[in-house]
Amino acid sequence: MKLLPLSCVLHALSIVHAFRYDHLVEHVNSHQDQYVQALREWVSVESDSSDVSKRAELHRMMEMTADKLRAMGGNVTLVDIGEQQLPNGEMLALPKVVTAQFISDPLKTTVCVYGHVDVQPGKLEDGWATEPYNLTEINGNMHGRGTSDNKAPVLAWIHAVEAYQALNIELPVNVKFIIEGMEETGSNGLDAMVVAQRDTFLLDVDYIIISDCGWLSLRPALTYGTRGNCYFSAEIEGAKQDLHSGVYGGTVIEPMTDLIGILDTLISPSGKILIPGIREAVDPLTDEEWKTYQDIEFDMENYKNKLGVTELMYNNKVDLLAHMWRYPTVSIHGIEGAFSAPGTKTVIPAKVAAKFSIRQVPSMDPEVVKKQVTEYLEAAFARRKSPNKLKVTMVIGAKPWLANTQHVLYEAGKKAVKRVFNVEPDMIREGGTIPVARTFQDVTGKGIIMMPIGGFDDGMHSQNEKISRYNYLEGTKLFIAYLHEVSQIQKSRV
Amino acid sequence: MKLLPLSCVLHALSIVHAFRYDHLVEHVNSHQDQYVQALREWVSVESDSSDVSKRAELHRMMEMTADKLRAMGGNVTLVDIGEQQLPNGEMLALPKVVTAQFISDPLKTTVCVYGHVDVQPGKLEDGWATEPYNLTEINGNMHGRGTSDNKAPVLAWIHAVEAYQALNIELPVNVKFIIEGMEETGSNGLDAMVVAQRDTFLLDVDYIIISDCGWLSLRPALTYGTRGNCYFSAEIEGAKQDLHSGVYGGTVIEPMTDLIGILDTLISPSGKILIPGIREAVDPLTDEEWKTYQDIEFDMENYKNKLGVTELMYNNKVDLLAHMWRYPTVSIHGIEGAFSAPGTKTVIPAKVAAKFSIRQVPSMDPEVVKKQVTEYLEAAFARRKSPNKLKVTMVIGAKPWLANTQHVLYEAGKKAVKRVFNVEPDMIREGGTIPVARTFQDVTGKGIIMMPIGGFDDGMHSQNEKISRYNYLEGTKLFIAYLHEVSQIQKSRV
C-alpha cells in the first residue's frame, strides 16, 4: 500500500477516469462473439502440460498468450524458467512464463493477476461427447478442454483490461499478469521465478488475484483456501519384459499383484487414510468453521444428482464440505504400464506404476507426507517378501493455502459481486490445489484473493469440461468491477 | 482310421510317392527367403482380434490366408461363423474361418492342421525395440507381433505342403486346414463351427495337429496338455463422469479404491488363490507326474536369466513346472478406464474395469469358476458397503486339454523329431491355452497332437515377439517329416 501525497490525489481527481460501469457492461455484451472466438482459438491448442509429447503445443500457447497481451500494448516478457527432468533422465524445456504490465500511473495501486493456460489431458475416447479441442457451444455452455480451467478466466481478465482501453477509460489500478504453463503438473519452475522476481516485477504489486477455481453452487463465491497436492508414483518392476500370462503365470511374482496389494493399504472403504501420521497432522475443526459451513448454501441432493451417485462419503453438509476442503484425502488415479485398452490381453505386465495423490491441508508439510507415504509403502511391500523392485516418487508437492477473509481484498470482492450479481457471495474453500497461491503468500507477503468465475458444474479435469457463456461474460464484468473496487481501497486509505 | 482293401494297397505301391526327404530339405533351404517374405506380408497385417477397431484388418488377414491356400490348389471355404456382441450391445461380424483341403487320395489317412492368424495387441509404445508390424530380422531372429504366435507355424505347414507339390511328390496323407481369427480372445464362434462340421468337413479327418505353442528349452518338444483360461472383467461404476480429485476427493466413494480392494482379495503374496473352491478342484500331483517333471531338461537359472528376475515363485524344478502347467493361477492384466498414460492426471475415474484371468486345469469347469469368482468378488464388494455398482463378467471361458502321450500320434511325432533334430523330444505341457484343443477332443473324439516349433524365448504376447529363422525352417522340415511318419502309422496298421 502506497501513501499518496495530497497533491497527487488532487491531480488524479482532475483527469477523466470516471468509472462508467454501464458503458463497460454494454461493451462486454456487444463483444461477446469476439470473446468466444478468442476462447475458441485458445482451446484449439492442446496445451497439455502433463504429456511431454505435447510440449510444442504448450510453447505455442505461451507465445499466443504473449502476442495477445503485446497487441494490447502491454509490456510483455517471456520468462525462461529452465528445464524439467523426465523420469528417463532427459531434460525438457519448461514453457516460458508470460509476464505483462499495464501501468497507467506508477502511483496507483497495482494488482497482479495470476492464471495458467496449460490444460489437463483430454481425449475423445475418454468419453467426451464433443472434440475436446474444438470449442462447441450447446445450450449456452461452451465445451472444450481448458475452457473453465483456466483459459476463459484468463481471457476474461484480458477482456476486462481491453474494455477499459476500448472506451478510453483509464485503468483504475495498474494491472500485471503472470500466466504460466505448468499449473496442471504442479507449477514446475514457477516458485523459483516468484522468488527471483520478488524484488523486481513483484516489488510494486499490492495484491495478487487468482481466478483458477469455481463456485460451489449457482451463487457466486469468493475462495479463501485451497488444499495442497502430493502426487505420487509407486512403480514396481519385475521381469525385464511383459510375459504371456498362460506360459509364465504361476512361476513369477507378478508386479501387478504386488502393486494392488500395497495400494490397498492406503485408504479404508469408509475413506480413512491409513498412513500413520497423516490424520494426526490435521487441525481439528473449530466451532467457528462448523458454523461457517453450516451457513453455506449447499444442496446435498443437488450435488449427488450432479455427480450421478446415490450416496456420498458423508451424509451431512458440514462433514461433506469439511472433507472437500479441509481434510486430506487419497485418490488412486490409475496404473501406467498395465493393460488398459478395451479387449482381452493375456499379459503379465513387467513394470507398473500406480499414480495416486494426497490432497493435504494447511498444517501438513509435503516433505513430511513424502516421507510418511514412502516409508509406509516400503514397509507394506517388504511384508510381501517380493523379489520385485519398488520405487516410490513424489512427483508433485504443492502446498495448501489459507487467507484471512476479513482482508480488504475480500471486502472489495464482496462489493464487486454485489454490483454485478446483486447477491452476497458464498465464502468458500477449494478442494483442489493452486500451487502458486501459497508461494505468493510465503514469498511476497502480499494480500491474495481467489475470485472464481467457473460454474459449479464445469467439470474441470473431467470429460466435457465447459464454461457457460453467462459465466464468461458476467465474469468479465466482475473483473471490471473488481478493478474499480480495489482502486477504492486505496482511496479509502489515503 | 480306415482299413484299406488289399487291392488298394497294391495300387498305391505301384505309383511314385517315395519320401525323398533330402530333396524336400533342399527345397526348404533354397526357398527360405520366399518363406521369410511370406511371413513379412502376414505380419504386416495388424490382425489384433481383441481390438474391435482393427476388425477390418482381421477380415483382410483371413482373405489373405484363403487366397494363399487357394493359389496352392486347395479346396478353400471361408466359413461364416456369425457375430459377436460387444460390451455396448452392438453386434460385430466375426472373422470367417478358413478351411482348406488337399486331398491326394480319399483312401489315405487325413490330418487336419489347426492354426490361427489373429494376434495379440502390439504397440511400439509398449516398449518394442522395432515396429511390431514390420518384420525385422536381427541376428537370425525375426521380430514382429504374431511371428511365433501363430503366423510362422501356420506358414510352415503351408510351406510343407508346397514343398511336396513343388517336387511333384504326392502328399503322403491328405491335409486339411482350419485357420481361425479369434484365438487370442477365446476362439469365439469356433466351437459351434466344429460341432456343425463334425459330420462333414471333419468326418474323414483321422488326426488333428496343432502347432500353436513353443518348446521349453533348446530341445524340441511335443506338448500333451494345456491350461484353460477364464478371463474376467470386474467393472465398478460410480459417478456419471470422471471427477477432479481436488474438487471432489473426500466426498465421493471412488470406484478405483473399491476395485483395488476387491482385486487384493484374489491371490496371496505367495501365489495362493484365495477364491474358495478353486484350489480344492485341482487334481493332486501323482508320483508319475513328479517323476516326469523331474526328468525334464529345464534349467532354473537359465529361466530366471531369460526373464530377468532374481527369484521365482518356487525354487525347485518340479514345483515350478507343476505351477506352470497343472496348477491354476491368477494374473491381473490391467485396468481399463483409469488414468494409464505417462504424466500426472488428477482424476477420479468414474468407471473402471479390471481385467484378470485364471488359468484353470483339467478338473475345473469354467462355468463353476465363473460362479465361484463372481460370488466371491460380490461378497468382497458387499463388505465394503459401497454405493458404487459392480459387474463381474467372464469374457472368455476356454477349457484345458490333456492328451495320452502313448498315442500313435506321439510315437510318430518322436520319430519326426528324431529325423530332423536327431534328439528325443521333451514331453511337455503348456501353461497357455489353445481353446479349440479341448473342443476337438470332445466333439470329434479324434487323436490330437501339439507339435510346437516356437522357441522357448520367442516372447509370445510380450514385446519383441520373434521366431528364429532356424525354427521357421527346421519347423517346416519337421512338418514335412511328420506327414510322412503319420502315413506310416496307417501302413503299420493295414
Interface residues (C-beta under 8 A of the other chain):
Chain A: D48 S50 D51 V52 P87 Q120 P121 D126 G127 E184 T185 G186 G214 T226 R227 N229 Y231 G238 A239 K240 Q241 D242 L243 H244 S245 G246 V247 Y248 G249 G250 T251 V252 I253 E254 M256 T257 D258 I260 G261 L263 D264 I267 P269 S270 G271 Y303 L307 G308 V309 T310 E311 L312 M313 Y314 L320 H323 M324 Y327 P328 T329 V330 S331 I332 H333 G334 I335 E336 G337 A338 F339 S340 A341 P342 G343 T344 K345 T346 V347 I348 P349 A350 K355 S357 R359 R383 R384 K385 S386 P387 N388 V395 I396 E430 G431 G432 T433 G459 M460 H461 S462 Q463 N464
Chain B: D48 S50 D51 V52 P87 Q120 P121 D126 G127 E184 T185 G186 G214 T226 R227 N229 Y231 G238 A239 K240 Q241 D242 L243 H244 S245 G246 V247 Y248 G249 G250 T251 V252 I253 E254 M256 T257 D258 I260 G261 L263 D264 I267 P269 S270 G271 Y303 L307 G308 V309 T310 E311 L312 M313 Y314 L320 H323 M324 Y327 P328 T329 V330 S331 I332 H333 G334 I335 E336 G337 A338 F339 S340 A341 P342 G343 T344 K345 T346 V347 I348 P349 A350 K355 S357 R359 R383 R384 K385 S386 P387 N388 V395 I396 E430 G431 G432 T433 G459 M460 H461 S462 Q463 N464
